[in-house]
Amino acid sequence: MPHIGISLRQLGLALAFGLTGLLLNLFPLPLFAAVQLIFGNTLYVLAALCLTPGLALITALLCTLGLYWHWHELYVFMLFPLEALWLALARRRGHYALHADLAYWLLLGIPLIYLYGLLATELPSAHLLFAVSKQAVNGLLYTSLGALLLIFIPKLAAMGNRVHGTRHARFSNRLAYVFTLFLTLTLMGSTLAFNEFFLKAQQALIDENLQNKTQYLVQATDNYISEHRTAIAQAADWLSLEVPEPEQQQEMLTRLHRHYPAFVTMLLTNDRANIVAASPAARLLDPLIQSGDYSVADRHYFIEAFYNQRQFLSPVFLGRGFGTDPIVAISAPLFLPGNQLKPRGIIEGSLDLGRFGQLDKLSSKESTHFIIITDEQRKVIYASPKLGLKSLAELPLKPSGGGYRIFLPMVNLSEPDNTHPEYIYETAATEFGWQVYVLQPFEPLLKLAELQYLRTGLLMVLAILAALWMALRISRLMTEPLEQIANHVGRFDELDQLNDSNVTIEVQSLFNRLRHSQQQLLGYQLELEEKVAERTRELELANAELQRLAERDGLTGLFNRHYAVSQFETLQAMCERSGEAITVAILDIDWFKKVNDTYGHLAGDECLRQVAALLGQEFKRDSDVVARYGGEEFLLLLPMTNALKIEDHLNSFRTRLKDTTMTCPSDGREFSISVSIGALVANANYARELDPWIKLADDNLYRAKNAGRNKVFCSILKSPDNGDFQDEAQGI
């Protein structure tokens, strides 16, 4: 039966468990992403199995403080204390801890976490299943560990039996459960380790893929820009050798543009920043250009190339006049022939950034990568269309996933403040200062982890079920011979041998020893029966002697006062039924103290024996009760007496005693004694108890004493309703 009291020792143990669990939960073991193994909860599992539900709840709350400190989630104060209470109540009902915990997560734990994540957190729905499953795996892991620790710590197991009560289970079920605990713990540990190694390998592959992709894009970008920078530089050198005619400049620029179609537009200016040639040539039809009023003097590509006399790669800017799309301008100075210090204009090409989209399309066919290219000021030059980033906008990339344990960098774009990552990425810089980002959604990696955990979890469950079935079969094979022995332990004649092939040497040895022990027990039983019979006879004799000693006076051999009192009820009932009278008489030896003082106590004892012997001779009917009433007093209970003759009978005894010579045992002196007698004769219905009879007889005894002793005073009660009407007779 469970003991529900709480001792200070149990309270101290609960607090010690709780504080230890709190410290352990401050340092969970991190695995992939946000998966963490929490071993501190093992302590409240132990508390639930060996302490009262209330103390288990206290332990769980202390352990949960460590998790709240680390996770900052309020749901832990509901989920884990409820689990501790569930386990404690299940233990009290005799359920195994692992089975109870599995039921808890299926019925309460998983639904509660899912609802909390759905309603109270910003966790993406794609992450919910992973978050829920990791908690359930944690729960089964630390519960298995706690149950095993309880098996290996007998003092805690004994405490649990005292608190929750002991419920005996079949040996086969117990063996299968312990085997399941070991198997669950080892399989879960090995599964988690395998998944950790697998996911690390996957991360390494992803990281390598991202790096290769990034390096490829950096190299392609460098080549793309370098090729067109080289084209502009060579064209500037070529145009600086001589000053062609306007028609020749236009033709040369058109041919150059035809060879490098990635340029959206190309143009030549004079030293006043007016456009003198352009490609496509249709741009020259602009009235402003024809009038010479269109100037690019405010553009960086003109200022840097013309005044600083160097090739220039501009940041991304919006085109003006020749298109409004974001472009990158590449410009170089044009010099007068033979004078490299005197620029006469510039050549500029607006590079088409849409060509990066072709690279993006090629890569997106093979993977789900996204591309972002920014300039030195982190302004977006190009971004994959699915990212929804505007050109020339500042890149809103923000690191994320601080609570996720993966070695790949993680970022957010659409929700910068969300702690759950959207992308993993790799970045590298081009040789001219641009930054290339290759992003991959984080969700597929998480899905891969979920799928991996799900697959290995299903395999683990199948393995556990198969192992459990095998454990039950093996345990039954092992226990069937034991059950066979137990069922026939009292009739080995039916089992000459255990011939089952599954019987082990140990079980066969046990059978042989039990059979030998039974043969010995049969011999012992026969011997014991003989001894019991002998002891029974001795006990009967001893009981008879005890009965005699309990009823008889040791000195005189007469019945004692207790026996006389107990027998009066029987005699009274018998005489009342037959309407007979009863005589109750009290005899007292006269001057007995003087006899003791004169002749010694041995003489007094001899007197008592002589009086007893004479009483036995005078009152010898089977129904007469002659008893030593105490000291020198004797009691006579004489049923069915004749009221007219009883006084003579008593006087006859008195006279005979007076005439009897006593001899002192010590010196042989002779002496005689007398006796005073008080008696009452009445119908049996006078009183059912002895005390009223004794009182009247005792009164008569005192009359005899006062009358000079050696007298008989006998009262005959004529009416039972009136004790005053008596006939008195005095003995001589």
C-alpha positions in Angstrom: 0.0 0.0 0.0 1.5 3.4 -0.9 2.9 5.6 1.8 1.8 9.2 1.2 3.6 10.9 4.0 6.5 13.3 3.1 9.6 13.2 5.2 12.3 15.8 5.5 14.7 13.3 3.9 12.4 12.9 0.8 12.0 16.7 0.6 15.8 17.1 0.7 16.3 14.5 -2.0 13.7 16.2 -4.2 15.5 19.6 -3.8 18.8 18.0 -4.5 17.4 16.3 -7.6 15.9 19.6 -8.7 19.0 21.7 -8.3 21.2 19.1 -10.1 18.7 18.9 -13.0 18.7 22.7 -13.1 22.4 22.9 -13.5 22.4 20.1 -16.1 19.7 21.8 -18.1 21.8 25.0 -18.3 24.2 23.1 -20.5 22.2 21.0 -23.0 24.0 18.9 -25.5 23.6 20.6 -28.9 23.0 18.5 -32.0 21.9 19.6 -35.5 20.0 22.9 -35.9 18.0 23.6 -32.8 18.1 20.0 -31.6 19.4 19.7 -28.0 19.6 16.7 -25.7 18.5 17.7 -22.2 19.8 15.3 -19.5 18.7 17.4 -16.5 15.1 16.1 -16.9 16.4 12.7 -15.9 16.4 13.9 -12.3 12.7 14.6 -12.2 12.0 11.3 -13.8 13.9 9.7 -10.9 11.9 11.9 -8.5 8.6 10.8 -10.1 9.6 7.1 -9.8 10.8 7.1 -6.2 9.0 10.1 -4.5 5.5 11.4 -4.1 3.8 13.2 -7.0 4.0 16.5 -5.1 7.8 16.2 -4.6 8.2 15.1 -8.3 6.3 18.3 -9.3 8.7 20.4 -7.2 11.7 18.7 -8.7 10.3 19.2 -12.2 9.8 22.9 -11.6 13.4 23.4 -10.5 14.7 21.4 -13.5 12.5 23.5 -15.8 14.1 26.8 -14.5 17.3 25.7 -16.3 15.5 25.2 -19.5 13.6 28.5 -19.3 16.9 30.3 -18.6 18.3 28.7 -21.8 15.3 28.7 -24.1 13.2 31.6 -22.8 10.0 29.7 -23.6 7.1 29.7 -21.1 5.6 26.4 -22.3 8.3 24.5 -20.5 6.6 25.3 -17.2 3.5 23.4 -18.4 5.0 20.6 -20.5 7.7 19.1 -18.2 6.0 19.4 -14.8 2.9 17.8 -16.3 5.1 15.0 -17.5 6.6 14.5 -14.0 3.1 14.3 -12.5 2.0 11.9 -15.2 4.9 9.6 -14.5 4.4 9.7 -10.8 0.7 8.8 -11.0 1.5 6.1 -13.6 4.2 4.6 -11.3 1.6 4.6 -8.5 -0.8 2.6 -10.7 2.0 0.1 -11.5 2.7 1.1 -15.1 6.2 1.0 -16.5 7.9 4.4 -16.9 8.8 4.1 -20.6 5.3 3.0 -21.6 3.7 5.8 -19.5 6.0 8.4 -21.1 5.3 7.2 -24.6 1.6 7.5 -23.8 2.1 11.0 -22.4 3.9 12.3 -25.5 1.3 10.8 -27.8 -1.7 12.0 -25.9 -0.6 15.3 -24.4 3.0 16.3 -25.0 3.0 16.5 -28.9 -0.4 18.1 -29.2 0.5 20.7 -26.6 3.8 21.7 -28.2 2.2 21.8 -31.7 -0.6 24.1 -30.5 1.8 26.3 -28.6 4.1 26.6 -31.7 1.2 27.3 -33.9 -0.5 29.9 -31.8 2.2 31.6 -29.6 5.4 31.6 -31.6 6.7 32.8 -35.0 8.0 29.4 -35.8 7.3 28.5 -39.5 4.9 25.7 -39.9 7.5 23.8 -41.8 9.6 23.8 -38.6 6.8 22.7 -36.3 7.0 18.9 -37.0 10.8 19.0 -36.4 10.4 21.0 -33.1 7.7 18.6 -31.9 9.5 15.4 -32.7 12.8 16.5 -31.1 11.0 17.1 -27.7 9.3 13.7 -27.9 12.7 12.0 -28.7 14.2 13.9 -25.8 11.4 12.7 -23.5 11.8 9.1 -24.3 15.6 9.4 -24.0 15.8 10.9 -20.6 12.9 8.7 -19.3 14.8 5.5 -20.4 17.9 6.8 -18.7 16.0 7.6 -15.5 14.3 4.2 -15.4 17.7 2.4 -15.9 19.3 4.5 -13.2 16.5 3.4 -10.9 17.2 -0.2 -11.6 20.9 0.3 -10.9 20.4 2.3 -7.6 18.6 -0.2 -5.3 18.1 2.4 -2.5 16.0 4.6 -4.8 14.1 1.6 -6.1 13.3 0.6 -2.5 12.2 4.1 -1.7 9.9 4.1 -4.7 8.4 0.8 -3.5 7.7 2.3 -0.1 6.2 5.5 -1.5 4.2 4.0 -4.4 3.7 0.5 -3.2 5.0 -2.7 -4.7 3.3 -4.3 -7.7 4.6 -7.6 -8.7 4.9 -8.4 -12.4 5.6 -11.5 -14.4 9.3 -12.3 -14.7 9.1 -12.5 -18.5 7.4 -9.0 -18.7 10.0 -7.5 -16.4 12.8 -9.0 -18.3 11.4 -7.8 -21.6 10.9 -4.3 -20.2 14.5 -4.0 -18.9 15.7 -5.3 -22.3 13.5 -2.7 -24.0 15.0 0.1 -21.8 18.5 -0.9 -22.8 17.6 -1.3 -26.4 15.7 2.0 -26.5 18.6 3.9 -24.9 21.3 2.4 -27.1 19.3 2.6 -30.3 18.3 6.2 -29.7 21.9 7.1 -28.8 23.3 5.4 -31.9 20.5 6.8 -34.1 21.1 10.4 -32.9 24.9 9.9 -33.4 24.4 8.5 -36.9 22.0 11.4 -37.8 24.5 13.9 -36.4 27.3 12.4 -38.6 25.0 12.2 -41.6 23.8 15.8 -41.3 27.3 17.0 -40.8 28.3 15.2 -44.0 25.3 16.8 -45.8 26.3 20.2 -44.5 29.8 19.7 -45.7 28.5 18.7 -49.2 26.2 21.7 -49.2 29.0 24.0 -48.1 31.3 22.6 -50.8 28.5 23.0 -53.4 27.8 26.6 -52.3 31.5 27.5 -52.3 32.0 26.0 -55.8 28.9 27.8 -57.0 30.1 31.1 -55.5 33.6 30.7 -56.9 32.1 29.9 -60.3 29.9 33.0 -60.2 32.8 35.2 -58.9 35.0 33.9 -61.7 32.2 34.3 -64.3 31.5 37.9 -63.0 35.2 38.8 -63.1 35.5 37.4 -66.5 32.4 39.1 -67.7 33.5 42.5 -66.4 37.1 42.0 -67.3 36.3 41.1 -70.8 34.3 44.2 -71.3 36.8 46.4 -69.5 39.4 45.1 -71.8 37.3 45.8 -74.8 36.8 49.4 -73.6 40.5 49.8 -72.9 41.5 48.5 -76.3 39.0 50.6 -78.1 40.2 53.7 -76.2 43.8 52.9 -77.2 42.8 52.4 -80.8 40.8 55.6 -81.0 43.6 57.5 -79.4 46.0 56.7 -82.2 44.3 59.2 -84.5 41.2 61.4 -84.5 38.8 59.8 -87.0 36.1 61.7 -88.8 32.7 61.7 -87.1 31.3 59.2 -89.7 34.3 56.9 -89.1 33.9 57.2 -85.3 30.3 56.2 -85.5 31.0 53.2 -87.8 33.9 52.0 -85.6 31.7 52.3 -82.5 28.9 50.4 -84.2 31.2 47.6 -85.2 32.6 47.4 -81.6 29.1 47.2 -80.2 28.3 44.5 -82.6 31.2 42.4 -81.2 30.2 43.1 -77.6 26.4 43.0 -77.5 26.4 42.8 -73.7 26.7 46.6 -73.7 23.3 48.1 -73.7 24.6 51.3 -75.2 28.0 52.7 -76.1 29.0 56.3 -76.7 31.9 58.7 -77.5 32.1 62.2 -76.2 34.2 65.2 -76.9 36.1 67.2 -74.3 32.9 69.2 -73.5 31.0 66.0 -72.5 28.8 66.2 -75.6 28.0 62.9 -77.3 29.5 62.7 -80.7 28.8 59.0 -81.4 26.5 56.4 -80.0 25.3 52.9 -80.5 22.6 52.0 -81.2 22.8 54.9 -83.7 19.1 55.7 -83.3 20.0 57.4 -80.1 21.6 60.2 -82.1 18.2 61.2 -83.4 17.5 62.7 -80.0 17.0 66.5 -80.6 19.2 67.3 -77.6 22.1 65.3 -78.9 21.7 66.7 -82.3 21.7 70.2 -81.0 24.7 69.6 -78.8 22.9 70.4 -75.6 22.9 66.9 -74.2 25.8 66.6 -71.7 27.1 63.8 -69.6 29.5 66.0 -67.7 27.7 65.2 -64.4 28.2 61.4 -64.8 30.9 59.7 -62.7 32.1 57.7 -65.7 32.9 61.0 -67.5 34.5 62.7 -64.6 36.7 59.8 -63.6 37.8 58.9 -67.1 38.2 62.5 -68.5 39.6 64.3 -65.5 41.4 61.5 -63.7 42.5 60.0 -67.0 41.9 56.3 -66.0 39.6 53.5 -66.8 36.5 53.6 -64.6 34.0 51.0 -63.5 31.0 52.8 -62.0 28.6 51.7 -59.3 25.2 50.6 -60.4 23.1 53.6 -61.5 19.9 54.2 -63.5 20.4 55.0 -67.1 19.4 58.4 -68.4 18.7 59.2 -72.0 19.8 55.8 -73.3 17.5 53.7 -71.1 16.3 53.8 -67.5 17.4 50.3 -66.4 20.2 49.8 -63.8 23.5 49.7 -65.6 27.2 49.6 -64.9 29.2 52.0 -66.9 32.7 51.2 -68.1 34.6 54.2 -69.4 38.1 55.1 -70.5 39.7 58.4 -71.7 40.4 59.2 -75.4 43.7 61.1 -75.9 45.0 63.3 -78.7 47.3 61.4 -81.0 50.8 61.4 -79.5 49.7 63.2 -76.4 48.7 60.9 -73.5 48.2 63.8 -71.2 45.6 65.6 -73.2 42.2 63.9 -73.2 39.9 64.7 -76.1 36.8 62.8 -74.8 35.8 59.4 -73.4 34.4 56.1 -74.6 31.8 54.5 -72.4 29.8 51.3 -72.5 26.7 50.6 -70.3 27.0 47.0 -69.4 23.9 44.9 -69.4 23.3 43.4 -65.9 20.7 41.2 -67.3 23.4 38.8 -68.5 23.8 37.7 -64.8 20.3 36.3 -65.1 21.5 33.9 -67.8 24.0 32.5 -65.3 21.2 32.4 -62.7 18.9 30.4 -65.0 21.7 28.0 -65.8 22.3 27.3 -62.1 18.6 27.2 -61.1 18.1 24.3 -63.5 20.4 22.2 -61.4 19.6 23.5 -57.9 17.4 25.8 -55.9 20.2 28.4 -55.4 19.6 32.1 -55.6 22.1 34.8 -56.6 22.7 38.2 -55.3 25.4 40.5 -56.6 26.2 43.8 -54.9 28.6 46.6 -55.4 31.0 48.1 -53.0 28.2 50.0 -51.3 26.1 46.8 -50.7 23.6 48.0 -53.3 22.0 45.3 -55.3 23.4 44.9 -58.8 21.5 41.7 -59.5 19.2 39.4 -57.5 17.3 36.3 -58.5 13.8 37.4 -59.4 12.2 35.0 -56.7 14.0 37.0 -54.0 12.0 40.1 -54.8 14.9 42.5 -54.3 14.8 45.8 -56.1 17.8 47.0 -58.0 20.0 49.6 -56.4 18.3 48.9 -53.1 20.5 48.3 -50.1 20.8 44.6 -49.4 18.6 43.7 -46.4 20.6 40.6 -45.5 20.7 40.0 -41.8 22.4 37.1 -39.9 19.9 34.7 -38.2 19.6 31.3 -36.6 21.7 32.1 -33.5 20.0 29.2 -31.8 20.6 26.7 -34.6 23.7 24.5 -34.4 25.0 24.2 -38.0 28.4 25.4 -39.3 26.8 27.1 -42.4 26.1 30.8 -42.1 22.4 31.6 -42.0 20.5 34.8 -43.0 17.1 36.3 -43.3 15.7 38.5 -46.1 12.0 38.8 -45.9 11.8 38.7 -42.1 15.1 40.2 -40.8 14.1 40.1 -37.1 12.9 36.5 -37.1 15.2 34.2 -35.2 14.5 31.3 -37.5 16.7 31.3 -40.6 15.4 31.5 -44.2 18.6 30.8 -46.1 22.1 29.4 -45.8 24.6 31.2 -47.9 28.2 31.6 -49.2 29.8 34.8 -50.3 32.9 35.9 -52.0 34.3 39.2 -53.4 35.3 39.8 -57.0 38.6 41.4 -57.9 37.0 44.8 -58.4 35.1 44.9 -55.1 31.7 43.5 -55.9 30.2 40.8 -53.6 28.6 37.7 -54.9 26.1 35.8 -52.6 24.8 32.4 -53.3 21.7 31.6 -51.2 20.0 28.3 -50.6 16.7 28.0 -48.6 17.2 26.6 -45.2 13.9 24.7 -45.2 15.1 21.9 -47.6 18.0 21.2 -45.2 15.6 21.1 -42.3 13.2 18.9 -44.3 16.2 16.6 -45.0 16.9 16.5 -41.3 13.3 15.8 -40.6 13.1 13.0 -43.2 16.4 11.6 -41.9 15.1 11.6 -38.3 11.8 10.2 -39.4 13.4 7.4 -41.4 15.8 6.5 -38.6 13.1 6.9 -36.0 10.8 4.5 -37.9 13.6 2.1 -38.3 14.4 2.4 -34.6 10.7 1.8 -33.7 10.6 -1.2 -35.9 13.8 -2.5 -34.4 12.5 -1.9 -30.9 9.2 -3.7 -31.7 11.1 -6.6 -33.2 13.5 -6.7 -30.3 10.6 -6.5 -27.9 8.9 -9.4 -29.6 12.2 -11.3 -29.4 12.7 -10.4 -25.8 9.2 -11.6 -24.9 9.8 -14.8 -26.8 13.2 -15.3 -25.2 12.0 -14.5 -21.7 9.1 -16.9 -22.1 11.4 -19.6 -23.3 13.6 -18.9 -20.2 10.7 -18.7 -17.8 8.5 -21.6 -19.1 10.7 -24.3 -17.4 10.6 -22.2 -14.2 6.8 -22.0 -14.4 6.7 -25.7 -15.1 8.8 -26.3 -12.0 6.7 -23.9 -9.9 3.4 -25.6 -11.1 4.7 -29.1 -10.2 6.9 -28.3 -7.3 4.6 -30.3 -5.0 4.3 -33.3 -7.4 7.7 -34.2 -8.8 6.5 -37.7 -9.5 4.9 -36.3 -12.7 8.1 -34.8 -13.9 10.9 -37.3 -14.0 13.1 -35.0 -16.1 12.8 -31.6 -17.9 13.5 -32.8 -21.4 12.7 -29.5 -23.2 15.6 -28.5 -25.4 15.2 -24.9 -24.2 16.0 -25.8 -20.7 19.3 -24.3 -19.7 21.9 -26.0 -17.5 21.1 -23.6 -14.6 17.3 -24.4 -14.8 18.0 -28.2 -15.0 20.3 -27.8 -12.0 17.6 -25.9 -10.1 15.1 -28.7 -10.9 17.5 -31.4 -9.7 18.2 -29.5 -6.5 14.5 -28.8 -5.9 13.7 -32.5 -6.4 16.5 -33.5 -4.0 15.3 -30.9 -1.6 11.8 -32.2 -1.8 12.9 -35.7 -1.0 14.8 -34.4 2.0 11.7 -32.4 2.9 9.5 -35.5 2.8 11.9 -37.2 5.1 12.0 -34.2 7.4 8.2 -34.1 7.2 7.8 -37.7 8.4 10.3 -37.2 11.1 8.6 -33.9 12.0 5.2 -35.6 12.1 6.6 -38.1 14.6 8.1 -35.4 16.7 4.9 -33.4 16.5 2.8 -36.4 17.6 5.2 -36.9 20.5 5.2 -33.3 21.4 1.4 -33.3 21.1 1.2 -36.0 23.7 3.6 -34.3 26.0 1.7 -31.0 25.5 -1.6 -32.7 26.3 -0.1 -34.1 29.5 1.3 -30.7 30.3 -2.0 -29.0 29.6 -3.7 -31.5 31.8 -1.2 -30.8 34.5 -1.6 -27.1 34.0 -5.4 -27.5 34.1 -5.0 -29.5 37.4 -2.7 -26.9 38.8 -5.0 -24.1 37.7 -8.0 -25.8 39.4 -6.3 -27.5 42.5 -4.7 -26.1 45.6 -1.1 -27.2 45.6 -0.9 -28.0 49.4 -4.2 -29.7 50.0 -5.1 -31.1 46.6 -8.5 -29.7 46.9 -10.1 -27.4 44.3 -9.1 -23.8 44.6 -11.4 -20.8 45.0 -11.3 -19.9 41.3 -12.6 -23.3 40.3 -15.3 -23.2 43.0 -16.6 -19.9 41.8 -16.6 -21.0 38.2 -18.4 -24.3 39.0 -21.1 -22.6 41.1 -22.8 -21.2 37.9 -23.2 -24.8 36.5 -24.4 -26.2 39.8 -26.9 -23.4 40.4 -28.4 -23.8 36.9 -28.7 -27.6 37.3 -30.4 -27.3 40.7 -32.7 -24.5 39.5 -34.0 -26.6 36.6 -34.7 -29.5 39.0 -36.0 -27.3 41.9 -33.4 -28.6 44.3 -31.7 -26.8 47.2 -28.0 -25.9 47.5 -25.9 -25.7 50.6 -23.0 -23.3 50.7 -20.7 -23.7 53.8 -17.6 -21.9 54.9 -15.2 -23.7 57.4 -12.5 -21.9 59.3 -9.9 -23.7 61.6 -10.1 -22.4 65.1 -7.0 -20.8 66.5 -4.9 -21.7 63.5 -2.4 -19.0 64.1 -1.8 -20.4 67.5 -1.1 -23.8 66.0 1.5 -22.2 63.6 3.1 -20.3 66.4 3.2 -23.3 68.8 4.0 -26.2 66.5 5.4 -24.4 63.5 4.3 -23.9 59.9 4.9 -27.5 59.0 2.4 -28.5 61.6 0.0 -25.9 60.2 0.4 -27.3 56.7 -0.2 -30.8 58.1 -3.4 -29.6 59.7 -4.6 -28.2 56.4 -3.9 -31.5 54.6 -5.7 -33.5 57.3 -8.7 -31.3 57.2 -8.8 -31.6 53.4 -8.6 -35.4 53.6 -11.4 -35.6 56.1 -13.6 -33.2 53.9 -12.9 -35.5 50.9 -14.1 -38.5 52.9 -17.2 -36.8 54.3 -18.4 -35.0 51.2 -17.6 -37.4 48.4 -20.4 -37.1 45.9 -19.4 -36.3 42.3 -21.5 -33.2 42.4 -20.0 -31.9 45.7 -17.3 -29.2 45.4 -14.8 -29.1 48.2 -12.4 -26.2 47.9 -9.7 -24.4 49.8 -11.2 -20.9 50.0 -8.0 -19.2 51.3 -5.6 -19.6 54.3 -7.3 -21.8 56.9 -10.8 -21.4 55.3 -12.5 -24.1 53.2 -15.6 -23.8 51.0 -18.3 -26.5 50.4 -20.8 -26.3 47.5 -23.3 -29.1 48.1 -26.1 -29.3 45.4 -29.3 -31.3 45.9 -29.0 -31.4 49.7 -31.6 -32.3 52.3 -32.2 -29.2 54.4 -33.2 -31.3 57.4 -30.0 -33.4 57.4 -27.3 -31.1 56.2 -26.7 -29.6 59.7 -26.2 -33.1 61.2 -23.8 -33.9 58.4 -21.8 -30.8 59.1 -21.8 -31.5 62.8 -20.6 -35.0 62.1 -17.6 -33.7 60.2 -16.9 -31.1 63.0 -17.0 -33.9 65.7 -14.8 -36.2 63.7 -12.2 -33.5 63.1 -12.2 -32.6 66.8 -11.6 -36.3 67.7 -8.7 -36.6 65.2 -5.2 -36.4 66.6 -2.7 -34.3 64.7 1.1 -35.0 64.9 3.7 -32.3 64.6 6.1 -33.4 61.8 9.1 -31.8 63.4 9.0 -33.2 66.9 6.1 -35.8 67.0 4.0 -33.9 69.5 0.3 -34.6 69.3 -2.5 -32.1 69.3 -6.0 -31.6 68.1 -7.9 -28.8 66.3 -11.5 -27.7 65.9 -13.4 -25.9 63.2 -16.2 -23.3 63.0 -18.7 -23.7 60.2 -21.2 -21.2 58.7 -23.7 -22.6 56.3 -26.6 -21.5 54.1 -29.3 -23.8 52.7 -31.6 -22.3 50.1 -33.4 -23.1 46.9 -31.2 -22.6 43.8 -33.2 -19.7 42.6 -32.1 -17.6 45.6 -29.2 -16.1 43.6 -27.4 -17.0 40.4 -24.1 -15.6 41.7 -22.1 -17.0 44.5 -21.4 -13.8 46.4 -24.9 -13.5 48.1 -24.5 -17.1 49.3 -21.1 -16.5 50.6 -22.2 -13.4 52.5 -24.9 -15.2 54.5 -22.6 -18.2 55.1 -19.8 -15.9 56.2 -22.2 -14.2 58.6 -23.1 -17.6 60.2 -19.3 -18.3 60.4 -18.8 -15.2 62.4 -21.7 -16.2 64.7 -20.0 -19.5 65.2 -16.8 -17.8 66.1 -18.5 -15.4 68.4 -20.3 -18.2 70.1 -17.1 -19.8 71.3 -15.9 -21.6 68.1 -16.2 -25.3 67.3 -19.8 -24.6 66.3 -22.0 -25.0 63.3 -24.4 -22.2 62.4 -26.7 -23.2 59.5 -29.4 -21.0 58.0 -32.3 -22.4 56.0 -33.7 -19.7 53.7 -37.4 -20.4 53.5 -38.4 -17.7 51.1 -36.0 -16.4 48.4 -37.7 -13.0 48.4 -37.2 -12.4 52.1 -33.9 -13.2 53.7 -35.0 -12.4 57.3 -37.1 -15.6 57.8 -34.5 -18.2 58.7 -34.4 -21.1 61.1 -31.1 -21.2 63.0 -29.5 -24.2 64.6 -26.4 -24.1 66.7 -24.0 -27.0 66.7 -22.9 -28.5 70.0 
